[in-house]
Amino acid sequence: MSDKLLNVLHETAQGLHQAGTMDAVTLWEFDALCLPPAKDYSAAQIKRLRQRGKASQAVFATGLNTSIDGPETGAGPEATEWAVDEAARPG
């Protein structure tokens, strides 16, 4: 789909939302369709970006709304479940 067509459709969707005929969730879904495709980055490129910003892995992951736990760190689902359980525990 061409950028011009996407822009027109997006403006129409925003107008429908402002008129009350399209709910916010549908508009958000439509917004997502209009985003440019995400670029693929290698692990080395991500590391360079993080280091350029002088951020720790944890801070960088938080900024991306993700975590550093997972297959790359050797932590499996059990470790993630444990961390969630610990975070939810009172006191």
Secondary structure by P-SEA (a helix, b strand, c coil): ccaaaaaaaaaaaaaaaaaccccaaaaaaaaaaacccbbbbcaaaaaaaaaaacccaaaaaaaaccccccccccccaaaaaaaaaaaaccc
